[in-house]
Amino acid sequence: MSDPSPSRSDFEVVDNQYPDRDYDVKISIPEFTCVCPRTGQPDFAIIEIIYVPNKLIVELKSLKLYIQKFRGLGIFHENVINKISDDFRLACGPRKIDVIGHFNPRGGISTVVKALWQE
């Protein structure tokens, strides 16, 4: 049985056919869900991943399956975004990556978390 926690090993990567040029890849995940570790209530967000590939790119179906592993996971918003950034970076080694989470309001408070990394 596979590990239910999201991990960098969940990502499938393929060769970048244009490693000699910089270009942005913008991925939007409009139906992200996880669970508040304090209350057990669901959290909903739009996650954006913007990266400049290096030698590898991430195959999108593997990203979808990775993201689905957060559904029952109790995790703070800040940790979600930094974990996605770290796992994605370790899987494909991009030149640059920004991961932004736009979390829906709960209790009258909305949160936007942005993790930045550049080689």
HELIX and SHEET records of a PDB file:
HELIX    1   1 ARG A    8  ASP A   10  5                                   3    
HELIX    2   2 LEU A   60  GLN A   68  1                                   9    
HELIX    3   3 HIS A   77  CYS A   92  1                                  16    
SHEET    1   A 2 VAL A  13  ASP A  15  0                                        
SHEET    2   A 2 LEU A  56  VAL A  58 -1                                        
SHEET    1   B 4 VAL A  25  VAL A  35  0                                        
SHEET    2   B 4 PRO A  42  VAL A  52 -1                                        
SHEET    3   B 4 LYS A  96  ARG A 106 -1                                        
SHEET    4   B 4 ILE A 109  GLN A 118 -1                                        
END                                                                             
